[in-house]
């Protein structure tokens, strides 16, 4: 037997002593139910209000303060773009973390002194054949600090390209000394336009994958919004498939195996970019309030479905912004979602912890998290069938159940900010609502609680024995926008 064998044996024994009766550390995985995730040996709901993905690549963003704020309110999810896509300085709002000041980007490739790069990048070009070790130190530090705070990080390898943003990306030929990236903006994510660019994209995926393999708190995502190229799915779909293979090949010789996800939206359904049923993809992302439609479509694949991006809060919401935020999150999670990520413009380079308003926003998600955790949610399924009565005009409902044991129901009164096919946020419609709902459920003794979603307060409780079949129930008092029902069997008959 070799010395290497004994070294591995001792390491295995040491790990066993550290975790004598617990599940050994492993990356985020899929729960046996298929619809939820597991982290650190326990089911986890990923719920957060997140920054705009530039925590690592913006040298001026204090991610310690940002992560501390998430942790302080029980948020456990964030997302980063690792370097192939960035925005202009102050894009969309002042202090956008994804839009670093000129020359303050820290990217996977070493910056040179060669001039000629786009002014957004500070005017100096990158060497795509050399990795910037300072970048990888920062990337690993961010993931380490997120791990210590119990925060899961989605590594979103690419974002769909825009015409006005391709000129200042490092992989544009003008911005690197190799002259890599001669494709037009709309063909950057394809297999046919630029073979050299594809080679460097593959190297980037492989390097990021290898450098982060030892972390358990990571999810990987191929490409957000590839349809931004305005090309058909037949162009970007095969490119995405190729990079899925690159990621899987890179991990095949590494100790840990991570989940790989992909956005499936209205532009990536029933075409070459729809990877919902692909075994290489273990979870599905959806976006904006119309992601509720995508959740409905994706749920049948029995994979975790995560709402990965809302509109920018607060300036892309209308009316009561907190209510609009709340109703989309509650409808999604009680509709069977595995996670919810709210995109929040309050986090900036000048105020990475979000400022005075942030606590009210995070409270929305803290209350939702506690409501969901009050159930054995992994035993439940998206199930609207126990609601027999019609949904009132102007209302939206979500429901999940474990028949005969536990039921969750949610209703809100809101309308979309755009036509139904493209709406991105809800606008709440306040009133004095007190509908009578007819439910059908199994025989048993139940405790029913009506819950105020804005505070989590129980506003009415009833314990009753039900013979099975239909039962009419009503909130104990009028509610303004939304209300939730939590009903559990008590075990008595």
N, C-alpha and C positions, 0 to 999 in steps of 0.2 A: 504493500500500500504506500502511496506517495505522500509527501508532506502536504501537497495541495489537498488531498483527500481529508487528512486529519484537520487541516485548517477549516475546511467546509463543515466537517462534523462538529468541531468546537463551536463554530458560528451558529449552527442549527440548534445545538444544545443551549447556547446562551440565549437565543431568541425564545426557546421553549421555557426557560426559567423566568424570563421577563413577562411572558404571557402564558402562565401555567394552565389556566382554565378559560382563557378568552380566545376569541377569533384572532388569528394572526393578522397584522396590518395588511391591507390590500387596497388597491384603488377603488374609487366609487364604482359600484356595480349595479346591475338590475335586480330588483326584488323578484322573488319567484312569482309574484302576482303578474309581473310583466309591465305594470303601469307605474311603478314607483322605483325609487333609487335607494341604495343602501350605502352608508358610509360609516366607517369605524364600527362595523358589525351591527348597525342599527338602521332601520328605515329613516329616511330624511326627506323633508319637503324643502326644496330650494326656493327661498323667498327673500327678495331684496329690492331696494331702490338704489340703483347703481350709477356710477360715474360714466362718462363717455369713453371708456375703453383705452385710455392713453396713459394709465398709471405708470407703466414701465418705460414707454418710449419717449415720454416727456420728462426731461431731466429736472424740470422745475416743479413737478407735481410731488407733493409730500404724501406718499402713500401710507406712511405710518399713521398720520392723522386720519386719513380716510378709512383705513382698516379698523382703527380704534373706534370710530363712530359706528361703523357697521356692527362691530362686536357689542358695543354698548347697548344696542337696541335689539340684539338677537338676530340680526341679519346674517345670512350664511352663504351668500352667493355673490360672485362678481365675474366680470368678463374682461379680457384684454385682447387687443390686436397686437401681435408681436413684432410687426415691422414692415409688412408689405403694403400697408395702406395707412395713410395719415391725412390730416386735414390742414388747411391754412391756419395761420395764427388767428385766434379769436373767431374761427368759423362758427356761424350760427349764434354764438353768444360769447361775451367776454370771458376769457379764462378757460375755454373749452380744453379739457385735458388732452384730447386727440390732436389739437392744433398747437403744437409747441412754437415758441418764438424762433425766429430764423437762426439756424445753427444749433438749437438746443434739443434737437432730436437725438436720441441715442438708439441706434438701430443695430441689427445683428452683424452688420458688415463694418469693417474698419473704415473710418473717414480718412481721406488723404489730404494733402495740401494742394492737389491739382484743382485749379479753378475751372469755372464754366458751368457748374451745376445751377439749378434753378435757385433764385433768391430765397424762396421759401425754405430751402435746405441750407441756407447760409452761404451758398456759392461754391462750396467745395464738394468734390465728387467722392464716391465710395468705391472701395475695392471689393468686389463681390467674391474674390477668391480668398479673402482673409476675414476671419471672424473677429469681432470686437469682444475681447474677453471682459471688458468693463460692462458691456451690455449684458452678457450672460451672467455676470455676477449680480447685476441689478435684477434680472429676470428671476434668478434663483432666490434672491433675497425676498422679493415680493411673494413668491410662492411659499417660501418658508414661513414668512410672517402671517400670511393668510392661513396656513396650516395650523399655526399655533393658536389662532383665534377661531378655529373650527369653520373656516370659510372655504368653500369649494370655488375653484377658479375654472372658468371655461376659456381655453386657449383657442381663439378664433383665428385660424391660420391666414385666411384671405377674406377680403370684402369685395363685392362687385365694384367694378371700376366706372368712374364718371369721366366724361370728356374733359371737364375743367380741372380734374385732379390728377390725371395721368401724368401731366408734364412735371410734377414735383415728387414723383415716387422714385425711390432709390433704384428700382429695376427698370426705369426708363433710360434709354441709351445715352441721353444727355447728362445723366447724373451718376454714371459709374465709369471707371476707367477702362472697362472691358468693352464698352459700347453695346452691352446687352440690353435688349428691349427695344426693338425697332418696330414692333407691331403697332398698329393704330389702336387707340384707346379701347375700341369696342371688340378687339380681337386678342386682348391681353390674356384672357382666360379661354383659350382654345388650344387644340392640339395641332392646328394646321397653319397658323400664321407665322410663328417664330420659334423654331426648334431650339435655338440657343437659350431663349428666355425660358422655355419649358424645362430645360436642363437645370437652370439655376433655381427655378421654382421647386423642382424636385429636391435639390440639394438643401434648400432652406427647410422644407418639410422634414427631411431626414434629420437635419441637425437639431432642430427644435425638439423633435420627438426623442432623440437620444439624450439630449442635455437634461430633459425633464423626466426621464423614465422613473427615477427613484421616488417621485412624489405620488402620494396616494390621493391628494385632494384636487385632482385635475380631471376635467373633461376636455376632449379635443373636438373641434368643429372644423369642417372643411372650408366652407365659404359662405359667408352671409350675403344675401341679396345678389347672387350672380346674374340675375336678370337685369341689373342696372346697365349692362352693356347694350341692352335693347336688341341683342341678337336672339334668335330662336334657341330653344332648349337643345336642339340638335347640335349647336356649337359648343355651349358651355357644359352640357351634361357629360359628354365623354371626357372632357378635361377634369371635371370633378371626380369621375370614376377612376381616372388614372391616378389622381392624388390620393384617393382612398387606398389604392393598391400600394402606393409609395409609403403611406403611413403604416399600413399593416406589415409590409416588408421590413420597414425599419424596426418595428417592435418585435418581429418574429424571433430575433436573436437576443432580445433583451429580457430581463427577469420579469418585469411587470407589464400587464396588458390593460390598457385604458379603454374606456368607452369612446367611440367616435360618433358624432352626431352631424346632422345636416338640416338646414332650414327646408321646409316644404310649405310653400305658400301657393297662392292662386296661380302664380306663373310657373310653378314647379309641381304640377299635379297632372298625372296621367300623360306624362311625356318623358323624354329622355333624361330629364333632370329630377324625376320623381324617384327617390331612393327609399321611400317609406318601407317597402317590403324587402329591401336589400339587406342581407345578413351582415354586410360590412358595417352597416349603420345600426347602432343599438338604441339610440334615442332620437327624437324628432323635435326640432325647434319650430315655433310659429311666431308671428309678429303682429303688432298693432291689435286693436280691438277686433279687427276682422279675423285675427287668429283664432277666435272662438269657432268660426266656421272650419278652419283647418284642424282644430282640436277634434271636432265632430268627425271629420273625414279620417283623421289619423288614428283615432282611438282603437279602431278595429284591428290595427296591426299589432296590438298588444305590446307596445313599447312605451316607455315614459315619453310624455309630450310636454315640452317646456315652452312657456311664453317668454321669449328671449329679448324682446325689445318693444317698448311702448313708444308713443310720441314723446318728444322732449317735454318734461315737466319743468316749469309750469307754463311756458309761453306758447306751447302748441295745444294746450287744453283750453276749453271755453267754459264760461259759466263758473260754477263752484268747482274749482280744480281738484280739491280734496275728494269731493263726492264722485267726480268723474273717475278719479284714480281708484277709489274704493270699489265702485260697482264693477269695473272691468276685472279687477283682481279677484273679487269674491265669486263672480260668475264663472271665471276660468277655473279656479281651484275646486269649487264645489261641482263643477262640470267634469272633473276627472283629471285635471292637470297635475303634473308632477312638480312643477316649479313655476315661479313668476318673477320676471326681472323687469323692473320699472326703470326707465331711462330718465335720469334726473340731472337737469342743468344747474342745480344749486351747488353741486360739487365743482369747484374751479381751482385753477392753479393758485389763486390768491386765497381761496377759502376751501381747502380740500375736505374739511369736515362738514361743509354744507350750510353753515350759518344758522341764524335764529329759527328759520322756518322749517329746517330739516326734521326736527323732532316730531312735529305734527304729521309730516309725511310718513316717517318711519313708524309712527304709532298705528297708521292704517294697516300696515303689514304685520305689525306685532299682534294686533287683535285678531287678524285673519289667521295667523300662524297658530295662536292658542285655540281658536275655534276648531281648526282642522286637527290639532293634536288631541282634542278631547274625544276623538273617535279612534277606533282601531281601523284607520283609513285604508290600510293595505288589504283588508278583507272586503272592502267595498268596491263597487263598480259604478261607473257613470250609468244612471238609471232614472229616466224620466217617467217610467211607466206607472209608478205608484201615484202620480198626480192624474186624477181622473177628470177634474174640471178643466175647462178651457183657460188659457192664459189671457188675462185681461188685455184689452187694447193698450198699446204703449208700454207694456211691461215685458220683462225678460226674466226667464227662470233658469235655474240650474238645480240638479238633483243627483244624489248618489245614495246607494243603499247596499246593505247586506240583508237580504230578505229575512224578515222575522226577528232581526236582532238590532239593527241600527239604520237610521235614515237621516239624511241631511237635505234640506230644501232651502232655496234662496230665491227671492224675487226682488227686482228693482224696477223703478219707473224712470226711463231715460230714452233719449233718442241719439242717433249717430250724428257726428259733425259733417258727414258727407253722405251721398247716396249709399244705400246698403251694400253695394258691391265693393266699395272702396273706403268705407268709413274707418277712421283711425283712432278715434276716442269717443267716449260717451259724454253726453251733456245731460246732467240729472234734471228731472222734472219734478220739483217739490210739490207736495199736495198733502191731503189727509186721507190716506188709503187704509181700508180695513175690509179686505175681501173675505169671502167665505170660500175655503178650498175643500174640495172633496178628494180624499186620498183613499187608496186601497192597499191593505197590507195584511200580513198573516195574523192569526189569532195569538193573543198573548196579553200580558200586562206591561204597559209602557209608561215611561215618564217623558213627557213632552215639554220642551222649553223653547219659548220664543225669545230670540236674542237680537239686541240692537247692534248691527254691524259697526256702527261708528264708535262704540265704546266697549262692546263685548258684554254689556250688562244684560242680565236676564230680566225680561220685563213681564213674563208670565209663565207659570208652571202648572202642569196638570198631570196627574197620575190616573190611569184608567185601565180597565180590563176590556179587551176588544175581542169579539167573537170571530173575527175574520171578515174580509170584504171591505166595503166602503165605509168611510167615516168622514163627516164634515167637521172642519176645524177652522178657527178664525183667530187672528191676533187679538190680544185682550184690549187693545186700544189702537186708535189710528196711528200710523207711522208716516214719516215725511217723505222718504225716498225708497228705503229698502228695509227688509227684515229677513231673518233666518230662523229656521225651525230645526231644532236638534231633538231627535226622538230615539230612545233606546229601550230595549226590553229589560225589565227589572228581574225576570226570572220567576215571578209569581203568576199564578193563574187563578 
